[in-house]
Amino acid sequence: MLDSIPPARRRLAAGALLLALVLFVGGRHLVHAGTAAQATPSPSTVPIRADSGPELVVHVVGAVRRPGLYRMAPPARVDDAVRRAGGATRKADLSLINLAAPLADGTQVVVPLRMVASAGGAAAGGSGSAPGPVHLNTATLEQLDSLPGVGPVTAQKILDYRQKHGAFSSLDELDAIPGIGPARIAQLRDVAAP
């Protein structure tokens, strides 16, 4: 029976059959790809959290187990940075820092050491002041306020400067704070340290 069909018609029928097969397989592939694309949302439809932003890099130093640079996802707090650095050591005084403060990119988090009173000092009913110089990088507002010529307003300016610019490397950096000049820095050399 196939012998009675002319060769041109056989080629035409085979081509039509091949075309139908290609269209069938291609259609199935496109339908499958279309449903897979609907199952995974495109990047433009993924919801973005309003509080997310660029990654933060913070420097954690002081009384922590692993001081160093850490990348943090916003909104991160000082407590998150201390935990990333392995947590505070037993010698840390966490009451001197605000663990709830939000982090900003480029911030240095200084975890201070607990000050130990000498045997003849505050523990024995002495003057109540800690022995040795007041350390600008770990001092509280009250400790800075106790320095000669530094009142509560200037003490707050020192804390704000430390938060914005990081740790002091020398007493001479106090010159950048309004209200503190070379004469005041000379007065503080015996009672304060970076």
Secondary structure, DSSP 8 states (H G I E B T S, - for coil): -GGGS-HHHHHHHHHHHHHHHHHHHHHHHHHHHHHHHHHS--GGGS---TT--S-EEEEEEESBSS-EEEEE-SS-BHHHHHHHTT-B-TTB-GGGS-TT-B--TT-EEEE-B-----TTTGGGTS-S--SS-EETTT--HHHHHTSTT--HHHHHHHHHHHHHH---SSGGGGGGSTT--HHHHHHHTTTEE-
